[in-house]
Amino acid sequence: MIMATIGFIGLGNMGGGMAANLAKAGHDVRAFDLSAEALDRTKAAGCLPVGSAAEAAKEAEFVVTMLPAGKHVQSVYEGELFDAVPASALLIDCSTIDVATAKAVGASAGAKGLAMVDAPVSGGIAAANGGTLTFMVGGATEHFARAEPILALMGKAVIHAGGLGSGQAAKIANNMLLGATMIATCEAFTLAAKLGLDLQTFYDISSQASGQSWSMTSYCPVPGVGPETPADRGYEGGFASALMLKDLKLAIGAAQDAGASVPMGANAEALYQAFANLGGASKDFSAIIKLLDGSWSA
């Protein structure tokens, strides 16, 4: 790929690693974040720190954003980026936000003659750093074709989900499934322990039986069982419970708007809210097993 000028806005736990991978691939990455520390880390990774989102975008062929919530995405795009980017630039929002805002910001971009896709990610900090994220992309086919080679430098899979907002829809539906499945996995291990089963033995059985799931075999919530996961590190790192709660709230909101019945998703949201209220927000989402087995202490 020919070197491109890329504006990157949002250099947190996920965005910092993503921007670094674009720079590693040889692109000219102009990076902005409100955190001076984040800018310093990104500079060390080969990016050029700049003083504002508009400055990052003004000469960009691509603009990538990784921001906390829909209000931030709307503010940055409508307040700075739409007036700063060249007309030929492709806008790629990798934030996880509500579907309605993703569609609204995309429509505003289109009204100004700008191309935009929503491209939220699946995978945690390690995947962001390692360039093994999965991107779920919403937008026109021709815009997806332009975005794909850029996203492929940061991920192992780049999948076109449909029109604008479809990437967000796929992301929140997927994470609702993950949140509910993790709770069921934690409940199963808790029950197995109460029934006197050795948990490694239960894992060996269930991972080869009909109860097998990604939450069990790739992200086991029990320390010392299965591959290494945040459970082996005191539930530090990984995907914070607060972020799972955010995604579940987005999913429940979307379900209400669409008239979809999601009782398991709603129960998962309630349990993660309780866990967060008890001081578990910063722990990996698999730590909810400690709430279910009665051993949680903030």
N, C-alpha and C positions, 0 to 999 in steps of 0.2 A: 504494500500500500504506500502511496505517495504521502510524505509527511503533511499533516494538516495542522492548522491552528485551532486549538480547542479551548474554549472558556469553560472552566469547571468551578461551580459555586456550591459550597457545602462540603467541608473537609473534616467531618466528624469521624467516628469509628469506622463507618463504611466508606464514606466519600474519600477519605485520605488515601486508603489503599487503592481505590478505583482510579483516582487521578494519577497515583504513582505508576500504575500499570500502563496507563496511556503514555506517560513520559518514557517509561522503560521501552516501549515499542517505537520510540523515536519521534513522537509527536511534540509539537510546541504547545505545552499546556500552560495557560494563563489562569492561575488559581486564586480564588478569593474565599475568605471566611472571616467571621467577626472575631475569631480567636487568633491572637498573635502566635500562640503556641502551635496551633494547627498549621498556620502558614509556615512556621519555621520547619516543622516536620516535612511538609510537602516540598519546601525548597530543597531540603536535604535529599529528597527522593527524585529531584530533577525537574520540578515544576518552577515556573516563574510566579512568585507572589505578586499580586496587584492590590490596589487600594479600594476597589469597589466591584460590585457585580457588573456594573456597566462597563468598567474598564476591562474586565475579563472578557466581555462579549464583543467589544466594539470592532475587532478585526477578525472575529472567529468565523470559521466555516461550520463548526459544530459548537453547541453550547450544551453542557451536561449539568443538571442540577440534582442535588441530593439534600433535601431539606426536611425539617421535622414534621410539618403538618400542612394541610391545605391552605390555611391562612398565610403561611410563609411563602408557599408557591405562588399564590395569587398576588401577594404583595410584591415579590421580587420580579415576576414577569411583567405585571401591569405597571409597576412603579419604576422599573429600571430597564429591564431587558428588551421589551418590545421597541423602545425608542433608541436603543443602543446598537442592536445587532444589524449586520448587513442583511439586505433583503434575501440574499441567497443562502443564509445560514439555516441549518437544521437544528431545531430545539428538541432536546431529549430530557424529559423529566423522569428521573429514577426514584423520586420520593415515593413513599407509600401514603396515599391520601384518599379521600372519599371520591367516589366515581363522579358525583355531580360536579365537584370542583375541577377534576381532571377534564371533563367534557367542556366546562365553561371556559377554562383557560385555553384549551385547544381551539375552541370556537373563536375566542378573541384573537388568537394568533392567526387563524385563517382569515378573519375579517381584515387583518392588516397585511395580508398577502404573505404570511410567514408559515413555513412548514413545521409541524410539531408532532411528536409522538410521546405517549406515556409509556414508561419502561421500568416498572418496579421490579425488585429483585427478590430472589429466594436464596438463602445462604447467609451465614453469619459473618463475623469479622474475619475469621480465618479464610473464608471463601473470597471475601473482598480483597484481602491482602494477596491471596494466591491466584487470583484471576479465575476462580472456578464458580462464579455466581451463575444462577439461571435468570434470564431476563424474560419477562412476559410483556409483550409489546402491543400497544394499541395505536392504530393510526392507519392512514392510507397505505396501500401496497407499495407505492413508489417511495413513500417516506420511510417505510420499514426497510426497503432495499438499501437506502442510503445509510440508515442507522446501523444495520446489521454488522458491517465490518468493524465499526467503532466499538459496538457492544461486545463483539466476539473477542476483543482484546482484554476484556474484563471478566469474561464468563466462559463457561463450558457449554452452555446452551442458550440460544436466542430464538424465541418462539413467537410467531405472529399470532396474537389472540383474536384480532378483529379490528374494528374501527376504534376511534378515539374513546378512551375510557375502558376499553376491554382489558388492557393490561392490569389496571387497578381492580377490575372485577375478578379476574383470574387470581390475582394475588390475595385478595381478602377472602375469597372462597377457599383457596388452598390453605391459608393460615387458620381459618376457622376449623377446617378439618384437622390440621395439625394440633391445634389447641385442645380440641375434644379428644383426639386420639391419645395425646400425651396423658390427659387425665385418666382415661380408661386404662392405659398401660400402668400408671401409678397405682390405680385401684387394684389392678390384678396382682401386682407385686406385693402390695400391702395385704391382700387377702391370702396370697400364697404363704407369706410369712406367718400370719395369724393361724393358718392351718398346719403349721409346722414343716412346710416344705423348705428344703435348701434352695436359696434363690438362684444359684448358678444352675442347679438341676432344673428348676422351673424354666429358666431362660433357655437351656438346651432343649427342653421339650417344646415350649411355646414358639420359639423361633423357627422350629421345623413343622409347626402345626398351623391350624387355621387361625390362631390368634396372632400370628406374625404381623408386624407392622414396622414402618421406619422408626417410629418412636421406641420400639423395643430393640431392634437389631442394629440400628445406626446411631441411636441417641439414648441408650439405656439410662433410666433415671436412678439406677442403683450403683453405688461405688463398687468397683472391682468386678463387675459383671459385664461381659461383652467388650466391644472396643472402647478405647479411652474416650470419655465424654466429660462435660463440665461436672458431672457427679463425682468424678475422680479428683476434682480440684476444688472441692467445697462448694460446688455450684457457682463458681466465679467464671466470668467470661461467657462466651456463647451468646445466647439470645435472651436478653433481659425480660423478666416477667412483665415489666412495665410496657415493653414494646409488644409483647403478645397481647396484653390487655388493650393497647391502642388498636391493634389489628382486629381484635374481636369486637370492639365497639364500632369500628368501621363496618364490619360485616353485619352486625345486628342492625345498624342504621340503614344499610343498603337493603337488608331483608325487609325491614319495615316499609321502606319506600317502594319495594317491588312486590309486596304482598306475599313474601315467601315465608313458610313455616320452618323455623330453625330452633326447636326446643333444646337440642343438644348444644348448639352454639350459644344459646342464651344462658344455659346452665354453666357452660365453660366460662363465659364472661363473668358471671356472678362469683364463681370460685376464684378466678384470678383477681377480681376486685377485692375479695375478702383477703386473699394472700397479700396483695399490695397494701391494704389497710393495716395489716399486721406487721409491716416492715419488710416484706419480701420483694418489693418492686425491683431492686437492683440485682437480685439473684437470678440465675438462669431459670427459664420457665419450667424446666424439669424438676426444680426444687419444690414444686407444689406437692411432691410425694411426701415431704416432711409435714405439710399441713394435713394431708390425708391420713398419715400414720400417727399423728399426734405428737411428733417430736420437734415441731417447729419452735424456734426461739429466736427472736430478732437480735 
